[in-house]
Amino acid sequence: MKRVWISFTVLGSVGLLSAIVLTVIEGVKYRVREEQGLDPIYAPDWVAASTYAGLWVFALAVIALGLTASVTLVQRRRRHTKA
């Protein structure tokens, strides 16, 4: 069960980290263009899609961790009540 927790934690961290890094990079690009007097441009579609994917992976990992914790608690209670 510990491996499941570790894998969900790593997966969620990677998703959140990718969303944060892409957002920061595109924000810096936007600000630099703005300071140069150029019209800021929107982020490319792949960046937006990757950011959304990272956020979805993070959200699903949090839900999976919550469900895993609930199942673990129920299993532990059942073991203690049967003994």
The first five atom37 places (N, CA, C, CB, O) and aatype in JSON, in Angstrom:
{
  "aatype": [12, 11, 1, 19, 17, 9, 15, 13, 16, 19, 10, 7, 15, 19, 7, 10, 10, 15, 0, 9, 19, 10, 16, 19, 9, 6, 7, 19, 11, 18, 1, 19, 1, 6, 6, 5, 7, 10, 3, 14, 9, 18, 0, 14, 3, 17, 19, 0, 0, 15, 16, 18, 0, 7, 10, 17, 19, 13, 0, 10, 0, 19, 9, 0, 10, 7, 10, 16, 0, 15, 19, 16, 10, 19, 5, 1, 1, 1, 1, 8, 16, 11, 0],
  "atom_mask": [
    [1, 1, 1, 1, 1],
    [1, 1, 1, 1, 1],
    [1, 1, 1, 1, 1],
    [1, 1, 1, 1, 1],
    [1, 1, 1, 1, 1],
    [1, 1, 1, 1, 1],
    [1, 1, 1, 1, 1],
    [1, 1, 1, 1, 1],
    [1, 1, 1, 1, 1],
    [1, 1, 1, 1, 1],
    [1, 1, 1, 1, 1],
    [1, 1, 1, 0, 1],
    [1, 1, 1, 1, 1],
    [1, 1, 1, 1, 1],
    [1, 1, 1, 0, 1],
    [1, 1, 1, 1, 1],
    [1, 1, 1, 1, 1],
    [1, 1, 1, 1, 1],
    [1, 1, 1, 1, 1],
    [1, 1, 1, 1, 1],
    [1, 1, 1, 1, 1],
    [1, 1, 1, 1, 1],
    [1, 1, 1, 1, 1],
    [1, 1, 1, 1, 1],
    [1, 1, 1, 1, 1],
    [1, 1, 1, 1, 1],
    [1, 1, 1, 0, 1],
    [1, 1, 1, 1, 1],
    [1, 1, 1, 1, 1],
    [1, 1, 1, 1, 1],
    [1, 1, 1, 1, 1],
    [1, 1, 1, 1, 1],
    [1, 1, 1, 1, 1],
    [1, 1, 1, 1, 1],
    [1, 1, 1, 1, 1],
    [1, 1, 1, 1, 1],
    [1, 1, 1, 0, 1],
    [1, 1, 1, 1, 1],
    [1, 1, 1, 1, 1],
    [1, 1, 1, 1, 1],
    [1, 1, 1, 1, 1],
    [1, 1, 1, 1, 1],
    [1, 1, 1, 1, 1],
    [1, 1, 1, 1, 1],
    [1, 1, 1, 1, 1],
    [1, 1, 1, 1, 1],
    [1, 1, 1, 1, 1],
    [1, 1, 1, 1, 1],
    [1, 1, 1, 1, 1],
    [1, 1, 1, 1, 1],
    [1, 1, 1, 1, 1],
    [1, 1, 1, 1, 1],
    [1, 1, 1, 1, 1],
    [1, 1, 1, 0, 1],
    [1, 1, 1, 1, 1],
    [1, 1, 1, 1, 1],
    [1, 1, 1, 1, 1],
    [1, 1, 1, 1, 1],
    [1, 1, 1, 1, 1],
    [1, 1, 1, 1, 1],
    [1, 1, 1, 1, 1],
    [1, 1, 1, 1, 1],
    [1, 1, 1, 1, 1],
    [1, 1, 1, 1, 1],
    [1, 1, 1, 1, 1],
    [1, 1, 1, 0, 1],
    [1, 1, 1, 1, 1],
    [1, 1, 1, 1, 1],
    [1, 1, 1, 1, 1],
    [1, 1, 1, 1, 1],
    [1, 1, 1, 1, 1],
    [1, 1, 1, 1, 1],
    [1, 1, 1, 1, 1],
    [1, 1, 1, 1, 1],
    [1, 1, 1, 1, 1],
    [1, 1, 1, 1, 1],
    [1, 1, 1, 1, 1],
    [1, 1, 1, 1, 1],
    [1, 1, 1, 1, 1],
    [1, 1, 1, 1, 1],
    [1, 1, 1, 1, 1],
    [1, 1, 1, 1, 1],
    [1, 1, 1, 1, 1]
  ],
  "atom_positions": [
    [[0.82, -1.19, 0.0], [0.0, 0.0, 0.0], [0.87, 1.26, 0.0], [-0.94, -0.01, 1.21], [0.48, 2.31, -0.51]],
    [[2.06, 1.12, 0.59], [2.95, 2.28, 0.65], [3.39, 2.71, -0.75], [4.17, 1.96, 1.52], [3.56, 3.9, -1.02]],
    [[3.58, 1.74, -1.64], [3.99, 2.06, -3.01], [2.91, 2.84, -3.75], [4.32, 0.78, -3.79], [3.2, 3.72, -4.56]],
    [[1.65, 2.52, -3.45], [0.54, 3.24, -4.07], [0.56, 4.69, -3.63], [-0.82, 2.58, -3.71], [0.38, 5.59, -4.44]],
    [[0.77, 4.91, -2.34], [0.83, 6.28, -1.82], [1.98, 7.06, -2.47], [1.0, 6.26, -0.29], [1.82, 8.21, -2.88]],
    [[3.12, 6.42, -2.56], [4.29, 7.08, -3.15], [4.03, 7.41, -4.62], [5.55, 6.2, -3.01], [4.35, 8.5, -5.08]],
    [[3.47, 6.46, -5.36], [3.24, 6.71, -6.79], [2.22, 7.82, -7.01], [2.77, 5.43, -7.48], [2.41, 8.65, -7.9]],
    [[1.14, 7.84, -6.22], [0.16, 8.92, -6.37], [0.76, 10.27, -5.97], [-1.08, 8.62, -5.52], [0.46, 11.29, -6.58]],
    [[1.59, 10.26, -4.95], [2.23, 11.51, -4.52], [3.18, 12.04, -5.59], [2.98, 11.29, -3.2], [3.19, 13.23, -5.89]],
    [[3.97, 11.15, -6.15], [4.91, 11.55, -7.21], [4.14, 12.03, -8.44], [5.84, 10.37, -7.59], [4.48, 13.06, -9.02]],
    [[3.12, 11.3, -8.83], [2.32, 11.67, -9.99], [1.66, 13.04, -9.8], [1.26, 10.61, -10.27], [1.69, 13.88, -10.7]],
    [[1.07, 13.25, -8.64], [0.45, 14.55, -8.37], [1.45, 15.68, -8.32], [0.0, 0.0, 0.0], [1.18, 16.78, -8.79]],
    [[2.62, 15.41, -7.75], [3.67, 16.44, -7.69], [4.16, 16.82, -9.07], [4.83, 15.95, -6.85], [4.39, 18.0, -9.35]],
    [[4.34, 15.83, -9.93], [4.78, 16.11, -11.3], [3.73, 16.93, -12.04], [5.07, 14.8, -12.06], [4.07, 17.87, -12.77]],
    [[2.47, 16.58, -11.87], [1.41, 17.33, -12.52], [1.37, 18.78, -12.06], [0.0, 0.0, 0.0], [1.28, 19.69, -12.88]],
    [[1.42, 18.98, -10.74], [1.38, 20.35, -10.2], [2.62, 21.13, -10.59], [1.24, 20.32, -8.69], [2.53, 22.3, -10.95]],
    [[3.77, 20.5, -10.52], [5.02, 21.17, -10.86], [5.05, 21.58, -12.33], [6.21, 20.27, -10.56], [5.52, 22.67, -12.66]],
    [[4.56, 20.73, -13.21], [4.54, 21.09, -14.63], [3.6, 22.26, -14.88], [4.12, 19.88, -15.49], [3.92, 23.14, -15.68]],
    [[2.46, 22.29, -14.22], [1.53, 23.41, -14.38], [2.15, 24.71, -13.86], [0.21, 23.12, -13.64], [2.01, 25.76, -14.5]],
    [[2.83, 24.65, -12.73], [3.46, 25.84, -12.16], [4.58, 26.34, -13.06], [4.0, 25.55, -10.75], [4.66, 27.54, -13.35]],
    [[5.45, 25.44, -13.5], [6.6, 25.85, -14.33], [6.13, 26.46, -15.64], [7.52, 24.65, -14.62], [6.64, 27.51, -16.05]],
    [[5.17, 25.83, -16.3], [4.68, 26.38, -17.57], [4.01, 27.74, -17.38], [3.69, 25.41, -18.23], [4.18, 28.64, -18.2]],
    [[3.27, 27.89, -16.31], [2.61, 29.17, -16.03], [3.63, 30.27, -15.77], [1.67, 29.04, -14.84], [3.48, 31.39, -16.26]],
    [[4.65, 29.96, -15.0], [5.68, 30.96, -14.7], [6.45, 31.34, -15.96], [6.65, 30.43, -13.62], [6.69, 32.52, -16.21]],
    [[6.84, 30.36, -16.75], [7.6, 30.64, -17.97], [6.78, 31.52, -18.92], [7.99, 29.32, -18.68], [7.3, 32.51, -19.45]],
    [[5.53, 31.17, -19.14], [4.71, 31.96, -20.05], [4.41, 33.34, -19.47], [3.4, 31.23, -20.35], [4.29, 34.31, -20.22]],
    [[4.29, 33.44, -18.16], [4.09, 34.75, -17.53], [5.29, 35.66, -17.71], [0.0, 0.0, 0.0], [5.14, 36.86, -17.95]],
    [[6.48, 35.09, -17.59], [7.7, 35.88, -17.79], [7.79, 36.33, -19.25], [8.96, 35.05, -17.4], [8.14, 37.48, -19.52]],
    [[7.49, 35.43, -20.17], [7.51, 35.81, -21.59], [6.52, 36.94, -21.86], [7.18, 34.6, -22.48], [6.83, 37.88, -22.59]],
    [[5.34, 36.84, -21.28], [4.31, 37.86, -21.46], [4.8, 39.21, -20.94], [3.0, 37.45, -20.74], [4.64, 40.24, -21.59]],
    [[5.4, 39.18, -19.74], [5.88, 40.42, -19.11], [7.03, 41.05, -19.91], [6.33, 40.14, -17.67], [7.08, 42.27, -20.06]],
    [[7.93, 40.22, -20.41], [9.07, 40.73, -21.19], [8.58, 41.41, -22.46], [10.05, 39.58, -21.54], [9.04, 42.5, -22.8]],
    [[7.65, 40.79, -23.15], [7.1, 41.4, -24.37], [6.38, 42.7, -24.04], [6.14, 40.42, -25.08], [6.45, 43.67, -24.8]],
    [[5.69, 42.72, -22.92], [4.97, 43.92, -22.51], [5.94, 45.06, -22.21], [4.11, 43.62, -21.27], [5.69, 46.2, -22.6]],
    [[7.05, 44.75, -21.54], [8.04, 45.78, -21.21], [8.79, 46.27, -22.44], [9.03, 45.24, -20.2], [9.27, 47.4, -22.45]],
    [[8.89, 45.44, -23.47], [9.55, 45.85, -24.71], [8.64, 46.7, -25.59], [10.01, 44.62, -25.48], [9.06, 47.17, -26.64]],
    [[7.42, 46.88, -25.15], [6.48, 47.68, -25.93], [5.79, 46.89, -27.02], [0.0, 0.0, 0.0], [5.09, 47.47, -27.86]],
    [[5.97, 45.59, -27.02], [5.31, 44.73, -28.01], [3.97, 44.25, -27.46], [6.21, 43.52, -28.37], [3.73, 44.25, -26.26]],
    [[3.12, 43.87, -28.37], [1.85, 43.3, -27.94], [2.1, 41.92, -27.35], [0.84, 43.23, -29.11], [2.69, 41.05, -28.0]],
    [[1.67, 41.71, -26.12], [1.82, 40.37, -25.55], [0.99, 39.36, -26.33], [1.42, 40.36, -24.05], [-0.11, 39.67, -26.78]],
    [[1.51, 38.18, -26.46], [0.79, 37.14, -27.2], [0.35, 36.06, -26.21], [1.67, 36.53, -28.33], [0.95, 35.88, -25.15]],
    [[-0.68, 35.36, -26.58], [-1.15, 34.26, -25.74], [-0.19, 33.09, -25.82], [-2.56, 33.82, -26.17], [0.61, 32.98, -26.75]],
    [[-0.28, 32.24, -24.82], [0.55, 31.04, -24.79], [0.13, 30.1, -25.93], [0.44, 30.32, -23.41], [-1.05, 30.05, -26.29]],
    [[1.08, 29.37, -26.48], [0.72, 28.4, -27.52], [-0.26, 27.36, -26.99], [1.99, 27.71, -28.05], [-0.37, 27.14, -25.78]],
    [[-0.97, 26.73, -27.9], [-1.99, 25.75, -27.51], [-1.4, 24.58, -26.73], [-2.7, 25.23, -28.74], [-2.04, 24.09, -25.8]],
    [[-0.21, 24.14, -27.09], [0.38, 23.01, -26.39], [0.71, 23.35, -24.95], [1.63, 22.53, -27.12], [0.64, 22.49, -24.07]],
    [[1.07, 24.62, -24.69], [1.37, 25.03, -23.32], [0.09, 25.05, -22.5], [2.05, 26.43, -23.3], [0.06, 24.58, -21.36]],
    [[-0.97, 25.59, -23.08], [-2.25, 25.62, -22.38], [-2.75, 24.2, -22.11], [-3.3, 26.41, -23.19], [-3.21, 23.9, -21.01]],
    [[-2.65, 23.34, -23.1], [-3.1, 21.96, -22.94], [-2.26, 21.22, -21.89], [-3.04, 21.21, -24.28], [-2.8, 20.45, -21.09]],
    [[-0.97, 21.46, -21.89], [-0.09, 20.82, -20.91], [-0.37, 21.32, -19.49], [1.38, 21.07, -21.26], [-0.33, 20.55, -18.53]],
    [[-0.67, 22.6, -19.38], [-1.0, 23.15, -18.07], [-2.29, 22.54, -17.54], [-1.14, 24.67, -18.15], [-2.36, 22.13, -16.38]],
    [[-3.3, 22.47, -18.39], [-4.56, 21.84, -17.97], [-4.36, 20.37, -17.63], [-5.63, 21.98, -19.08], [-4.92, 19.87, -16.65]],
    [[-3.56, 19.68, -18.42], [-3.3, 18.27, -18.15], [-2.59, 18.1, -16.81], [-2.45, 17.65, -19.28], [-2.92, 17.19, -16.05]],
    [[-1.63, 18.96, -16.53], [-0.93, 18.9, -15.25], [-1.86, 19.13, -14.07], [0.0, 0.0, 0.0], [-1.75, 18.46, -13.05]],
    [[-2.77, 20.08, -14.22], [-3.73, 20.35, -13.15], [-4.71, 19.18, -12.96], [-4.51, 21.63, -13.45], [-5.07, 18.84, -11.84]],
    [[-5.13, 18.57, -14.08], [-6.01, 17.41, -13.99], [-5.31, 16.23, -13.32], [-6.51, 17.0, -15.39], [-5.9, 15.54, -12.49]],
    [[-4.06, 16.01, -13.69], [-3.3, 14.91, -13.07], [-3.17, 15.16, -11.57], [-1.89, 14.78, -13.72], [-3.32, 14.23, -10.78]],
    [[-2.89, 16.39, -11.18], [-2.78, 16.73, -9.77], [-4.11, 16.48, -9.05], [-2.35, 18.19, -9.6], [-4.14, 15.86, -7.99]],
    [[-5.2, 16.96, -9.64], [-6.51, 16.8, -9.01], [-6.88, 15.32, -8.88], [-7.58, 17.54, -9.83], [-7.38, 14.9, -7.83]],
    [[-6.64, 14.54, -9.91], [-6.97, 13.12, -9.86], [-6.09, 12.38, -8.84], [-6.81, 12.49, -11.24], [-6.55, 11.44, -8.19]],
    [[-4.84, 12.79, -8.72], [-3.95, 12.17, -7.73], [-4.42, 12.49, -6.32], [-2.5, 12.65, -7.93], [-4.35, 11.63, -5.44]],
    [[-4.89, 13.7, -6.08], [-5.41, 14.06, -4.76], [-6.66, 13.23, -4.44], [-5.74, 15.57, -4.69], [-6.82, 12.74, -3.32]],
    [[-7.54, 13.09, -5.42], [-8.74, 12.27, -5.22], [-8.36, 10.82, -4.95], [-9.68, 12.36, -6.45], [-8.91, 10.18, -4.05]],
    [[-7.43, 10.3, -5.72], [-6.99, 8.91, -5.54], [-6.35, 8.72, -4.17], [-5.99, 8.52, -6.65], [-6.56, 7.69, -3.53]],
    [[-5.57, 9.69, -3.71], [-4.98, 9.58, -2.38], [-6.06, 9.58, -1.3], [-3.99, 10.74, -2.13], [-5.97, 8.84, -0.33]],
    [[-7.08, 10.41, -1.48], [-8.18, 10.44, -0.52], [-8.93, 9.13, -0.48], [0.0, 0.0, 0.0], [-9.27, 8.63, 0.6]],
    [[-9.2, 8.55, -1.65], [-9.89, 7.26, -1.7], [-9.03, 6.15, -1.1], [-10.26, 6.91, -3.14], [-9.53, 5.29, -0.38]],
    [[-7.75, 6.19, -1.39], [-6.84, 5.18, -0.83], [-6.78, 5.29, 0.69], [-5.44, 5.33, -1.44], [-6.75, 4.28, 1.38]],
    [[-6.76, 6.51, 1.2], [-6.75, 6.7, 2.65], [-8.03, 6.17, 3.28], [-6.57, 8.19, 3.0], [-8.0, 5.54, 4.33]],
    [[-9.16, 6.42, 2.63], [-10.44, 5.93, 3.15], [-10.47, 4.4, 3.17], [-11.6, 6.46, 2.3], [-10.89, 3.81, 4.16]],
    [[-10.03, 3.78, 2.1], [-10.01, 2.31, 2.04], [-9.07, 1.75, 3.1], [-9.57, 1.83, 0.64], [-9.39, 0.75, 3.75]],
    [[-7.93, 2.38, 3.29], [-6.98, 1.92, 4.3], [-7.58, 2.0, 5.7], [-5.7, 2.74, 4.23], [-7.42, 1.08, 6.5]],
    [[-8.26, 3.1, 5.99], [-8.88, 3.24, 7.31], [-9.96, 2.2, 7.53], [-9.47, 4.64, 7.47], [-10.06, 1.62, 8.62]],
    [[-10.77, 1.95, 6.52], [-11.83, 0.94, 6.65], [-11.22, -0.44, 6.86], [-12.75, 0.93, 5.4], [-11.71, -1.21, 7.69]],
    [[-10.17, -0.77, 6.13], [-9.53, -2.08, 6.29], [-8.92, -2.23, 7.67], [-8.44, -2.27, 5.22], [-9.01, -3.31, 8.27]],
    [[-8.32, -1.19, 8.18], [-7.71, -1.27, 9.52], [-8.79, -1.44, 10.59], [-6.88, 0.0, 9.81], [-8.6, -2.2, 11.54]],
    [[-9.9, -0.75, 10.45], [-10.98, -0.89, 11.42], [-11.55, -2.31, 11.39], [-12.09, 0.14, 11.16], [-11.86, -2.88, 12.43]],
    [[-11.71, -2.87, 10.19], [-12.23, -4.22, 10.08], [-11.29, -5.24, 10.71], [-12.48, -4.57, 8.62], [-11.74, -6.19, 11.34]],
    [[-10.0, -5.04, 10.55], [-9.03, -5.96, 11.15], [-9.1, -5.91, 12.66], [-7.6, -5.63, 10.68], [-9.03, -6.95, 13.32]],
    [[-9.26, -4.71, 13.21], [-9.28, -4.57, 14.66], [-10.59, -5.04, 15.26], [-9.04, -3.12, 15.05], [-10.6, -5.51, 16.4]],
    [[-11.68, -4.94, 14.56], [-12.96, -5.4, 15.1], [-13.11, -6.91, 15.02], [-14.11, -4.74, 14.36], [-13.82, -7.49, 15.85]],
    [[-12.47, -7.57, 14.07], [-12.56, -9.03, 13.93], [-11.69, -9.75, 14.94], [-12.17, -9.45, 12.51], [-11.98, -10.89, 15.32]],
    [[-10.63, -9.11, 15.38], [-9.68, -9.79, 16.28], [-10.15, -9.86, 17.69], [-8.38, -9.1, 16.25], [-9.45, -10.4, 18.55]]
  ]
}
